[in-house]
């Protein structure tokens, strides 16, 4: 195999494909990327038996071939070449790989392409298409709520549900939830995509109106666009019953300035850390049309008052009727919801002091995005 390629383009392809590699201290087939040259097209593939990333780039090919190279070292070699150059890559005897430019010549040992694991081949009978800008935006708004701890394997990813020509993408770590929906004409179905795949999609999807094809084949999924593809296994297990939560009616609603609320909660974090843990207490005052935020730890005290633009108590016999309504929550979870709301004002909906709090950006008709934060019980 022999070809020449733009340094930056080749480096980006190897780095992106290597995100799917199982990085280890010793060079094995799973922590290497497969280079496959056919004519003037080079395919770079990383695969760890769970997730695969395949990238195609244009090069100047001289001799077709395949080789496995250690991903980290190979990408570092390319990046160390002079900027704005076109470098040459050649396989010589005994799988030795040479990367050169002018008088610079670097060599590493490759491995036979036959040793690379068999890559997932998806049956494309079940597939749908959507704009990559929309998919990226949906995933970016909900990924913060994906469970990072192995409390439930099904929560270690994002749930995709298609019902009545509507796509719901949901993430939850059992103490918070993020949901985004968009119209999509396709058959009803549901599946859970691993967090690793979600993160790589967010990194590699653009804000363009190009199409992304989503292929579902039994317990596998693939996302394909132009010269990029990522495929992985789907997660099994029981996801949270988010539909009942979304449909629950609130007793108290208020609208607050997103930036003001976020800034206030960030100031509360001055007095909260791993040693000094505390929720923020939110007290709602109907008469003054405001909320009081407070917390107290060994580091100090936080107290602020924020004006509310709208306040609606639906049932005077319920919370907020005769006494000031008080609820406590993790400020970091609330900040994540506010930051991903992408709007100037948000509506907060409460049922009672211990029921989940809904954070909803204003929208005409049904909202496209919804966040839920579970309150903390006050001692």
Residue pairs with C-beta under 8 A, 6 or more apart in sequence:
1 35
1 37
1 63
1 64
1 65
1 66
1 67
1 89
1 90
1 91
2 61
2 62
2 63
2 65
2 88
2 89
2 90
2 91
3 37
3 40
3 42
3 59
3 60
3 61
3 62
3 63
3 88
3 89
3 90
4 59
4 60
4 62
4 86
4 87
4 88
4 89
5 42
5 57
5 59
5 60
5 86
5 87
5 89
6 86
7 78
7 79
7 81
7 82
7 83
7 84
7 85
7 86
7 87
7 101
8 83
8 84
9 57
10 42
10 57
10 59
10 78
10 87
10 89
11 75
11 78
11 79
13 42
13 44
13 55
13 57
14 33
14 44
14 71
14 74
14 75
14 78
15 75
16 44
16 53
16 55
16 203
16 204
16 228
17 33
17 44
17 45
17 46
17 53
17 54
17 55
17 71
18 33
18 46
18 71
18 72
18 75
19 46
19 53
19 200
19 203
20 46
20 47
20 48
20 51
20 52
20 53
20 200
20 230
21 30
21 31
21 32
21 33
21 46
21 47
21 48
21 71
22 28
22 30
22 31
22 48
22 49
23 31
23 71
23 72
24 30
24 31
27 70
27 109
27 111
29 68
29 111
29 115
29 116
29 117
30 47
30 48
30 49
30 117
31 70
31 71
31 72
32 68
32 69
32 70
32 71
32 111
32 116
33 44
33 45
33 46
33 68
33 69
33 71
33 74
34 43
34 44
34 45
34 46
34 47
34 66
34 67
34 68
34 113
34 116
35 42
35 43
35 44
35 66
35 67
35 68
35 69
35 89
36 42
36 43
36 45
36 65
36 66
36 113
37 43
37 59
37 61
37 63
37 64
37 65
37 66
38 61
38 64
39 61
39 64
40 58
40 59
40 60
40 61
41 56
41 57
41 58
41 59
41 61
42 56
42 57
42 58
42 59
42 61
43 54
43 55
43 56
44 54
44 55
44 56
44 57
45 52
45 53
45 54
45 55
45 116
45 119
46 52
46 53
46 71
47 53
47 116
47 117
47 119
47 120
49 117
50 194
50 196
50 232
50 233
51 194
51 196
51 197
51 200
51 230
51 231
51 232
51 233
52 119
52 120
52 229
52 230
52 231
52 232
53 200
53 228
53 229
53 230
54 119
54 228
54 229
54 230
54 231
55 227
55 228
55 229
56 227
56 228
57 227
60 86
65 91
66 113
67 91
67 95
67 97
67 110
67 111
67 112
67 113
68 110
68 111
68 112
68 113
68 115
68 116
69 97
69 108
69 110
69 111
70 108
73 108
74 97
74 99
74 108
77 99
77 106
77 108
78 87
78 99
80 106
81 87
81 99
81 101
81 104
82 101
82 104
85 101
86 101
87 99
87 100
87 101
88 98
88 99
88 100
88 101
89 97
89 98
89 99
90 97
90 98
90 100
91 97
91 98
91 110
92 98
94 109
95 109
95 110
95 111
95 112
96 107
96 108
96 109
96 110
97 107
97 108
97 109
97 110
98 105
98 106
98 107
99 105
99 106
99 107
99 108
100 106
120 220
120 222
120 231
122 215
122 217
122 220
122 221
122 222
122 231
123 215
123 217
124 213
124 215
124 217
125 217
126 189
126 215
126 216
126 217
127 213
127 214
127 215
127 216
128 162
128 184
128 186
128 213
128 214
129 211
129 212
129 213
129 214
130 167
130 182
130 184
130 211
130 212
130 214
131 209
131 210
131 211
131 212
132 205
132 206
132 208
132 209
132 210
132 211
132 212
132 225
133 205
133 206
133 207
133 208
133 209
133 210
134 182
135 201
135 205
135 212
135 223
136 201
136 202
136 205
136 206
136 207
137 180
138 167
138 169
138 180
138 182
139 158
139 169
139 198
139 201
139 202
139 205
140 202
140 340
141 178
141 180
141 340
141 342
141 369
142 158
142 169
142 170
142 171
142 178
142 179
142 180
142 340
143 158
143 171
143 178
143 195
143 198
143 199
143 202
144 171
144 178
144 336
144 340
145 171
145 172
145 173
145 176
145 177
145 178
145 336
145 371
146 155
146 156
146 157
146 158
146 171
146 172
146 173
146 195
146 198
147 155
147 156
147 172
147 173
147 174
148 156
148 173
148 195
149 173
150 156
151 173
151 174
152 174
152 237
152 238
153 235
153 236
153 237
154 192
154 235
154 236
154 237
154 238
154 239
155 172
155 173
155 174
155 237
155 239
155 240
156 194
156 195
156 235
157 171
157 192
157 193
157 194
157 195
157 197
157 198
157 235
158 169
158 170
158 171
158 192
158 193
158 195
158 198
159 168
159 169
159 170
159 171
159 190
159 191
159 192
159 239
159 242
160 167
160 168
160 169
160 190
160 191
160 192
160 193
161 167
161 168
161 170
161 189
161 190
162 168
162 184
162 186
162 187
162 188
162 189
162 190
163 188
164 188
165 183
165 184
165 185
165 186
166 181
166 182
166 183
166 184
167 181
167 182
167 183
167 184
167 186
168 179
168 180
168 181
169 179
169 180
169 181
170 177
170 178
170 179
170 180
170 239
170 240
170 242
171 177
171 178
172 178
172 239
172 240
172 242
172 372
174 240
174 374
175 330
175 333
175 373
175 374
176 333
176 336
176 337
176 371
176 372
176 373
176 374
177 240
177 242
177 245
177 356
177 370
177 371
177 372
178 337
178 340
178 369
178 370
178 371
178 372
179 242
179 246
179 369
179 370
179 371
179 372
180 368
180 369
180 370
181 366
181 368
181 369
182 368
189 216
191 216
191 221
191 234
192 234
192 235
192 236
192 237
192 239
193 221
193 232
193 234
193 235
194 232
194 233
194 234
194 235
196 232
197 221
197 223
197 230
197 232
200 230
201 223
201 230
204 228
204 230
205 212
205 225
210 225
210 226
211 225
212 223
212 224
212 225
213 223
213 224
213 225
214 221
214 222
214 223
214 224
215 221
215 222
215 223
215 224
216 234
219 233
219 234
219 236
220 231
220 232
220 233
220 234
221 231
221 232
221 233
221 234
222 229
222 230
222 231
223 229
223 230
223 231
245 356
245 372
246 370
248 351
248 355
248 356
249 314
249 351
250 314
250 349
250 350
250 351
250 358
251 313
251 314
251 315
251 318
251 319
251 320
251 350
251 351
251 352
252 284
252 311
252 312
252 313
252 314
252 318
252 319
252 320
252 325
252 349
252 350
252 351
253 310
253 311
253 312
253 314
253 347
253 348
253 349
253 350
254 284
254 291
254 308
254 310
254 311
254 312
254 347
254 348
255 308
255 309
255 310
255 311
255 345
255 346
255 347
255 348
255 362
256 291
256 306
256 308
256 309
256 345
256 346
256 348
257 306
257 307
257 309
257 344
257 345
258 338
258 341
258 343
258 344
258 345
258 346
259 344
260 306
261 306
261 338
261 346
262 335
262 338
262 339
264 293
264 304
264 306
265 280
265 293
265 331
265 334
265 335
265 338
266 331
266 335
267 302
267 304
268 280
268 293
268 295
268 302
268 304
268 331
269 331
269 332
270 299
270 300
270 302
271 278
271 295
271 296
271 297
271 299
271 300
271 301
271 302
272 278
272 295
272 297
272 299
272 331
273 299
275 298
276 297
276 298
276 299
277 297
278 295
278 296
278 297
279 295
279 328
279 329
279 330
279 331
279 376
279 378
280 293
280 294
280 295
280 302
280 328
280 329
280 330
280 331
280 334
281 293
281 294
281 295
281 326
281 327
281 328
281 378
282 291
282 292
282 293
282 326
282 327
282 328
282 329
283 291
283 292
283 293
283 294
283 324
283 325
283 326
284 291
284 308
284 311
284 320
284 324
284 325
284 326
284 327
284 350
285 291
285 292
285 324
286 311
286 313
286 320
286 324
289 307
289 308
289 311
290 305
290 306
290 307
290 308
291 305
291 306
291 308
292 303
292 304
292 305
293 302
293 303
293 304
293 305
293 306
294 301
294 302
294 303
294 304
295 301
295 302
295 331
296 302
309 345
310 347
313 320
313 321
315 321
316 322
318 352
319 325
319 350
319 351
319 352
319 353
320 350
325 350
325 353
326 353
326 378
327 350
327 353
327 357
327 375
328 353
328 375
328 376
328 377
328 378
329 357
329 373
329 374
329 375
329 376
330 373
330 376
333 373
334 357
334 359
334 373
336 371
337 359
337 371
337 373
338 346
338 359
340 369
340 371
341 359
341 361
341 369
341 371
342 361
342 369
343 361
343 362
345 361
345 362
346 359
346 360
346 361
346 362
347 358
347 359
347 360
347 361
347 362
348 357
348 358
348 359
348 360
349 357
349 358
349 360
350 357
353 375
353 378
354 375
354 377
355 375
356 372
356 373
356 374
356 375
357 372
357 373
357 374
357 375
358 370
358 371
358 372
359 370
359 371
359 372
359 373
360 367
360 369
360 370
360 371
361 367
361 368
361 369
